[in-house]
């Protein structure tokens, strides 16, 4: 019973945080981290993953 109460509280807290903007999901980054294909909106730069750097670029 206590497990269900804690799970319900967690889901309620996540739902409240998402609706009030305390938690922000960046779906493009999440899907890139999971290795799933997705289409990035070129106009929305905050949704793009950071560019990868190499040792040659760092010199």
C-alpha positions in Angstrom: 0.0 0.0 0.0 2.8 2.4 0.8 4.4 1.7 -2.6 1.3 2.8 -4.3 1.1 5.9 -2.2 4.7 6.9 -3.0 4.3 6.1 -6.7 1.1 8.2 -6.8 2.9 11.1 -5.1 5.8 10.8 -7.6 3.5 10.9 -10.6 1.5 13.8 -9.1 4.7 15.8 -8.5 6.0 15.1 -12.0 2.7 16.1 -13.5 2.5 19.3 -11.5 6.2 20.2 -12.3 5.6 19.7 -16.0 2.4 21.7 -16.1 3.9 24.6 -14.1 7.1 24.7 -16.1 9.4 23.6 -13.3 10.5 20.6 -15.4 11.3 21.0 -19.0 11.6 18.1 -21.4 13.7 18.6 -24.5 12.5 15.8 -26.7 15.2 16.2 -29.3 18.0 15.7 -26.8 16.2 12.8 -25.1 15.7 11.0 -28.4 19.3 11.7 -29.5 20.6 10.2 -26.2 18.4 7.2 -26.7 19.8 6.8 -30.3 16.4 7.1 -31.9 16.0 8.9 -35.2 14.2 12.3 -35.1 13.8 15.4 -37.2 15.3 18.6 -35.7 13.7 21.9 -36.4 16.5 24.0 -37.8 15.0 27.2 -36.4 15.0 25.9 -32.8 18.6 25.8 -31.7 18.0 25.0 -28.0 16.6 21.6 -29.1 19.7 20.6 -31.0 22.4 18.5 -29.3 25.7 20.2 -28.7 28.2 19.8 -31.6 30.8 17.1 -31.0 34.4 18.1 -30.8 37.5 16.3 -31.8 41.1 16.6 -30.8 42.0 18.3 -34.1 39.4 21.0 -33.5 40.6 21.6 -29.9 44.2 22.5 -31.1 
